[in-house]
Amino acid sequence: MKKDIHPEYRKVVFLDTSSDFKFLSGSTRESDETIEWEDGNTYPLIRVEISSDSHPFYTGKQKADKVGGRVDRFKKKYNMK
């Protein structure tokens, strides 16, 4: 592989915003947020809307969306009233 053309692969914490489920995995994704993990180390935090903890395929049941509908999520994302 050529040097200095690939993004840095590192451990990050993914947070499922619908269920507050967190897991540690590897990723090249950048994040300004950090979180202290169970092992005492600080890792970048990536927020996701769905994970294996909240997806109906893995859970076998449908969970209600705490955030609201699409319009509510859009307004919240862009700080609109």
Kinemage of the C-alpha trace (Angstrom):
@kinemage 1
@onewidth
@group {chain A} dominant
@subgroup {mainchain}
@vectorlist {calphas} color= white
{ca met a 1} P 0.000 0.000 0.000
{ca lys a 2} L 1.083 3.553 -0.636
{ca lys a 3} L 1.933 5.599 2.435
{ca asp a 4} L -0.157 8.576 3.610
{ca ile a 5} L -3.147 8.020 1.297
{ca his a 6} L -5.305 5.803 3.541
{ca pro a 7} L -7.375 7.087 6.473
{ca glu a 8} L -6.268 6.116 9.956
{ca tyr a 9} L -7.990 2.960 11.240
{ca arg a 10} L -8.572 3.121 14.999
{ca lys a 11} L -10.925 1.995 17.737
{ca val a 12} L -14.081 4.067 18.214
{ca val a 13} L -17.207 3.785 20.367
{ca phe a 14} L -20.544 3.647 18.561
{ca leu a 15} L -23.583 4.915 20.479
{ca asp a 16} L -27.075 3.852 19.388
{ca thr a 17} L -29.095 7.001 20.120
{ca ser a 18} L -32.419 5.145 20.172
{ca ser a 19} L -31.425 2.637 22.872
{ca asp a 20} L -28.277 4.129 24.498
{ca phe a 21} L -26.395 0.917 23.595
{ca lys a 22} L -22.624 1.408 23.187
{ca phe a 23} L -20.023 -0.838 21.593
{ca leu a 24} L -16.336 -0.579 20.759
{ca ser a 25} L -15.231 -1.326 17.203
{ca gly a 26} L -12.722 -0.262 14.574
{ca ser a 27} L -13.406 2.521 12.093
{ca thr a 28} L -11.821 5.188 9.915
{ca arg a 29} L -14.601 7.672 10.670
{ca glu a 30} L -13.645 11.002 12.280
{ca ser a 31} L -15.400 12.494 15.312
{ca asp a 32} L -14.978 15.561 17.512
{ca glu a 33} L -16.717 13.869 20.452
{ca thr a 34} L -14.917 11.478 22.779
{ca ile a 35} L -16.020 9.105 25.530
{ca glu a 36} L -14.243 7.179 28.257
{ca trp a 37} L -14.741 3.452 27.728
{ca glu a 38} L -14.919 0.667 30.346
{ca asp a 39} L -11.188 -0.035 30.004
{ca gly a 40} L -10.331 3.519 31.135
{ca asn a 41} L -9.193 4.715 27.692
{ca thr a 42} L -10.772 7.603 25.786
{ca tyr a 43} L -12.066 6.894 22.279
{ca pro a 44} L -13.847 8.938 19.584
{ca leu a 45} L -17.658 8.702 19.825
{ca ile a 46} L -19.810 8.026 16.742
{ca arg a 47} L -23.584 8.420 17.154
{ca val a 48} L -25.793 6.103 15.085
{ca glu a 49} L -29.578 5.880 14.875
{ca ile a 50} L -29.770 2.088 14.538
{ca ser a 51} L -27.598 -0.815 15.664
{ca ser a 52} L -28.036 -4.509 16.346
{ca asp a 53} L -29.582 -3.542 19.696
{ca ser a 54} L -32.464 -1.606 18.131
{ca his a 55} L -32.925 -3.070 14.629
{ca pro a 56} L -36.071 -5.261 14.352
{ca phe a 57} L -34.196 -7.936 12.364
{ca tyr a 58} L -31.881 -8.615 15.324
{ca thr a 59} L -34.307 -7.942 18.177
{ca gly a 60} L -37.353 -9.696 16.725
{ca lys a 61} L -39.601 -6.852 17.819
{ca gln a 62} L -40.370 -3.322 16.729
{ca lys a 63} L -39.261 -0.581 19.122
{ca ala a 64} L -40.987 2.790 19.262
{ca asp a 65} L -38.874 5.700 18.081
{ca lys a 66} L -38.197 7.994 21.065
{ca val a 67} L -37.029 10.863 18.899
{ca gly a 68} L -40.231 11.453 16.955
{ca gly a 69} L -41.028 11.577 13.275
{ca arg a 70} L -38.856 12.634 10.373
{ca val a 71} L -39.871 16.269 10.642
{ca asp a 72} L -39.118 16.344 14.377
{ca arg a 73} L -35.685 14.774 13.828
{ca phe a 74} L -34.931 17.265 11.027
{ca lys a 75} L -35.915 20.219 13.191
{ca lys a 76} L -33.877 18.923 16.112
{ca lys a 77} L -30.841 18.271 13.886
{ca tyr a 78} L -30.857 21.846 12.526
{ca asn a 79} L -32.041 23.595 15.736
{ca met a 80} L -35.336 24.711 14.255
{ca lys a 81} L -38.495 25.381 16.252
